[in-house]
């Protein structure tokens, strides 16, 4: 069995790894979209670790675009195998991949019409809605703790990763030459104690582990302070007549914010200002959340006994139509706008940022990890000037960075999760989905915990298992 690290190697985006069995079968673990500088992203997203038509199956950890967003591109390149995902992940991907294709097409059109210079070549979308629809026909839904066989000689089991709705860790049990080998993959591991979802479930023992490392060297602030911090930002910004602009992933982070605001509203801890979720995708995704209570944790199940709609309250409006979205920019009253994308790389959030980053009364609230070279990262760094749609804007708005809402395990969480595996069986732990500095810090922490065989692979590196 060979393992090739292709995406999210020494970076936090574009998750993709190739497993090649001795039988000749090829499996892809995730198929994510790389997000970053336009030219670099174009080059990385345009290549796969194997001929698409030769890949038998994709094992999908969850629906976030940096893990699933190149599936339509894989279909476009000739893939006709199967994509295995949990039922909730399939429901989310049915929305997200079509939305991503729409964004690809729309952003290419906008760039070519409004930004492209005379001598620049036209931008073409990575894939279209037709590609997304074709790929969705290849999905197979599976349940947690229900082993399945994507190819002969390989059994896979998903367990709840506690990261977003439907997220899964996975173990691949491969029989080759009469020997059983087991490879584990965390996907993105959840942060225990967060609302809405269950905590990560323990994985099966494995010989090799591929693990995310997003927050190596970091310890998250206590989750129970999240609501207090959110209430403070909303109240402070409203008090000076500004808007709170929140770039947030349509899946997971948006619902968590709405749930927290719902509680604060019921507790009368925030001013009575309008709150808008301005993302058609987030609106649809919230509907998916409402149909999968089997993923809820005990806290939310108990909360439902007193509030039958934890994702809605009196002043909350879900915005679908573009015309209504445009109206928000002309409204000069305090409000909260939650909009995708989470790293502020595309989508309606760009229009809200363009209209508010130069307003010192307003606040840009960052509630998730921001990859290098993204607009979200430049805002976190509080650069004096940021480019939006290719045009420079002075960053005069307050920037509030909240680590309370992280959906990823921090360093103690990762070390504890990996440490709970059978150490007599675990041979090598491969760190992916993290900047190199974070990975080196996690490696040192794992070494201190007695887990000494740790590797940090580079993109394209292949190892024999």
N, C-alpha and C positions, 0 to 999 in steps of 0.2 A: 504494500500500500504506500502510495506517495502522496504527499501533501504539499501544495504550492500556495503560498500566500500572495494574493493578488491585490486586494483592496483593503483599506484600513490598516496597512502595514506602516507603522511609525507615523500614522496620522489618525484622525478620529472620524473619517468619513469614507464612504464608498466600500462598505464591508463586502468582501468576496474572497472565498478560498476554494481551491479545487482539490478534490480527493479522487485519486486514480487507483482503482483496485487491480489486483493481478489478473483478474478475469477480463480486464479491458474496459469495464464500466467506469463512467466518469460522473461524479456528483459535485454539484456546486453548493457550497454553504453560503447562503445569502447572495444577493445580486444587487448591490447598492449603488446609488448615484453618488459620484464624487462631487463635492461642493467646494468651490474655491475660486481662484483666479480663472478668468474665462478661457484663456488659451490652454492652461494646464488641465482644467476640467475637460475641455474638448478632447485633448489627447488621451487622457486616462479613460474617460467614458466611452471612447471609440474603440477600445480594445478589450478582448476577453482572454482568459488564460488557456483557452482551447477553442477549437472550431465549435461554433454554437450548435451545429447539427450533430456533433459527436457527444454532446452532453446528454446523459440519460435522464437526470432529474436535478431539480433544485430543492434543497432543504432550507426553508425560510424560517428565520428565528422570530421575526416580527415585521410589522407593516411600515415602520418609519422609512422614509424615502431613502435615507442613506444606507438602508439594508435591502430595500425592495425596488428602488426607483429605476434600476436599469433592466428590470424584467422585460418591459416592452421593447427595449433595445436588443435584448437577447433574442426575442421573438423575431424582430426585424432582421436579425443576422442569420436566422435559420433554425433556431431551437424549436423542437416539436415534442419534447419529452413531457414530464409531469412536474408540477410545483406542489410540494407538500407543505401545508401550513395548518395551524389550528383553525377551528371554525371561526373564531372571532377575528383572527388575522385575515382570513379570506374575505369576510364581510367588510373589513376596513380597506383591504387592497382593492376591492371592487369599486370603492369610491376614490381611493387615493391615486391609483395608477391612471385612471381616466382624468382626474384632476391634474396630475403631473403632465400628462400628454397635452392637455389644454394649455397649461402654463408654458410648455415647451413651444407650442405653436404660436401662442399669443406674444410671448417675449421675443421670439424671432421676428415676428411681424412688426412689433413696436420698435425694436432695435433698427431694423432695416428702413423703417419709415421715418423715424425721428432722430436717430443717433448716428447711424452709419455715415462715415465720411465718403466723399465722392469716389476715392480710389480704393476704398475698403471692399473686400468681397462680401457678398450677402451671407448672413447667418442662416443656417438651416436647422430645424429642430432635430433633436436626437432621435425622436420617434413621434408617432402620431396617435390619434385616438384609435385608429384601426389596429395599430400594433398592440395597444393596451387591451382592446377588446379580444383580439386573437389570443393574447397571453392568458387572459382570465378564463378562457375556455379550457385551459390546461391545468387548472388548479384542482387539487384533491384535498378536502378537509379532513383533518384527523383530530382526535381528542387527546387530552393530557393522559399520560400513563397508559396509552393504548399502542403497543408496539406495532410497527408496520414495516413492510419490506419494499423499499423503492426500487431495488434491483436484487437479483439472486445473490445470496451470500452476504447480505447486509441487512441487519435489523436496526431500526431507529426508534427511540422513545423520546417524546417531548415531555418536559415538566415545566410548571409555571415559573417564569423568570421574574415576575413581579415588577416588570419595567413599564410596560403599557398593556392595555387590554389585549389579551391573546398572545403576549410575548412568551417565548419558550427557550429554555436551555435544551440541548439535545445530546444524546449519546448514540454513537454509531458502533454497533457490535458487528465486526467483520470476521468471517471465518475464511482463512487462507492457509492452504497446506496442512489442514487438520488442526490449525491453531486458532484460538479466539483472540482477537485484538479489539480494544475498545478506545475510541476517540471521543472526547467530550468537547463541546463548544457552548460557551455561555451565552452567545449573542450579546445583548446588552443586559447586564444584571441589575435588578431593581434595588432601590434604597429601602431597607426595612423600615416599617413604622409609618409609611406614607398613607394618606387616606385613599379611599376608593378600592384599591387593589390589594390582594393578598401579598404577603412577604414571599421572597423567592423560596422555592422548594428545593431540598437537597437533591443533588444529581446522583446517578448511579456511579459506582467506582469506575475509574478509567485508567488506561495506561498512559495516555497523553491528553493534555487539556489545552484548548485554545481559549484564552480568556480576554475579555475587554480590560482596559487599564486606564480608562478616561480620567479618573480622579486619583491616580497614584500620587502619594505625597500630600493628599488633601483630606481634611476631616470636615464633613458637612456641619453647618450650624444646626442646632436642634430643630427638628421639624415642628415642634409644638409652638415655636415662636413665629412661624410663617404668617399666621393670621394677624398677629400683632403688628408685624412689619408691613404687611399689605395695607392694613387699616391706616397706619401712620402715613404711608406714601400717598394714598388716596385722599386722606383728610388734608394733608399739608398742601398738596397740589391744588385741590379744589379751593382751599382757603385763599390762594393767590389768583384764582380765576383761570387756572390752566387745565390742560388735558393730560391724562396719563395714557401714554402710548406703549402697548406691551406686545412686542413680537413674540409669538408663541406657536409652537407646533400645534397643528389642528387636532392631533391625536394625543391624548394624555394630558399635556400641560394646560391646554385650554379648558378641559373639563375640570381639572384640579383647581384652576383659578376660579372658575364659575362656582364650584362647590364651596370654596372658601368665602367668596363674596356672598353667596347665598346665606351662609352661616352668619357672616358679619352683618348682613342686612337684617336677618331675624333677631340678632342680638342688639340691633340699633347702634352699631359701632362705626358705621361709615355714613357720610352725609347723603342725603337723598338726591343724588345726581344720576343721570342716565349711564348705563353700562351697555356697550355694544360689542357683540361678538361678530366682527365683520369678516366673515369667511364662509362662503357657501359650503366648503368642505367641512369646516368645523361644525356647522349646523347639522349636516348629514351624519357626521361622525358621532355627534352627541346622541343622535337617534340610535346608532349602533350600540353605544354604551347602555342605553336604556333597554336593549334587547338581550344583554348578556349579564344578568345578575349573578350567574354562576361564577363570575370572575371577581365579584365584590368581596371586600373584607368585612369583618364583623362590625366595625365602626359604622360603615355606610348602611349595612343592613339594619342596624339599630336606629340610625338616623331616619331611615325610611318610615319608621313607625310614627314619627312626629311630623315629617315633611315628605309628602308623596312625590315631590319634584325637586330633587336636590340640584338640578341643573337649570333652575328657572326661578325668578322672583319678579316683583312688581315693576321695577325700573329696568329690567334686563330686556334687550331687544336683539334677536338674532337677525343679521342682515344677509340677505341673499342677493338682491338686485344691485347691479353696479351703480344705478342712478341714486339709490339710497346711500351707498357708500360714498359717493361724491358729495352728497349733501352734508355729510358729517364734517367735511373739511371747511365748509362755509359756516358751520355753527360755532359761534364764539361764546360758548358757555362751558363750564367745567363738565368733564365726562371722562369715562374710562373706555378706551378702545383696545380690544384684544383682537389681533389679526395675524394671519400667517404671511410669510414663513417664519419659523423660529429663529433662524440665523439672519433674517432680513435680507435674503438674497433674491427673492422674487415674491410675487403676489401683491395683494392690496396694501400690505404693511408699508411698502415702499412709498406709496402715495401719501399715507398718513405721516410718515417720517419726513418726507419732502415738505409737507405743509406745517410741520411743528418743531423740527429740530432747531430752528433759529428763534424760537419763542422761549425766553427765559422763564416764563410763568409755567411752562409745561414740563413734564417729566417723561423720559424714556426709561422704562423699567425692564431690565434684562433678567429673565427668570430661568435661563437654561445655558448649557455649554455653547460657546461660540468658537467655531473652528478658525484657524488662522486664515487671513486674507478674505474674510467675510465682512460685510458691512456691520453685522452685529459685533464682531471682534473689534473693529475700529471704534465703534461707539463705546464699548467697554474700556478701551484704552483712552477714552476721552480726548480723541484727537481734535485739534482746533477746527479742522475742516474735514468733511467727509463727502464722498461723491455718491449721488443718488441719480440713477438714470444717466450716468456719465457727466452730470453737472455738479460743480462744487457747492457745498452748503456749509455755513458756519454752525458749529455745534454749540448752541447757547442754552439749550434745554438742560435741566438737571438730569443726571444719569444715576439711576438707582440700580445696583446690581444685587440680586437676591439669590443666594445659594440655598435657601430653605426648600425650594421647590424641585431640587434635582431628582430626576428619575433614575439616576445611576448610583450604584453603591460607591461609597468613598473608600479610602485605603483600608481602614479597619474592617469594613464590610467585605471587601474583596479578599483580604488575608484570611478572615474568619471563614468565608465560604470555601475557599480553596483548601484551607487547613482542615476542614471537616471531611474532605475526601480521604479515602484509604491511602495513606502515605506509603505503605509498603508496596502498593501496586503502582502508584503514580510515578512515572519516569521523568517526563519533561513537561514543563508548563510554558506555553508560548504566549507572549504578550502581544496583543493587537489592539486596535481601536484606541489609540492614545498617542499624544505627542511624545517624542523621545525622552524629554525631561521627566514627564510623568511616569513613563515606563521604567526608567532607571530608578526612580524613587520607589516604585512598587517592587521592582526586583530586589532592591536592598531590604525592603520590609519583609518580603517573602523569605529572603536568606536569613534574616534575623529570627524568623519564625521556624527555621529548620528546613525550609523548602528551597533547596540549593540548586537544583537543575532547572534553571530558568533561561529562556532564550527570547531575544527580541528580533524577530525576522524582518528582513527587508522585502520590498515589493519584488515579486518574481522569484524569491528564494524557494527552493524545493528541498524537502527532507524525506528520507525513507523511514517509514514506521514499521 
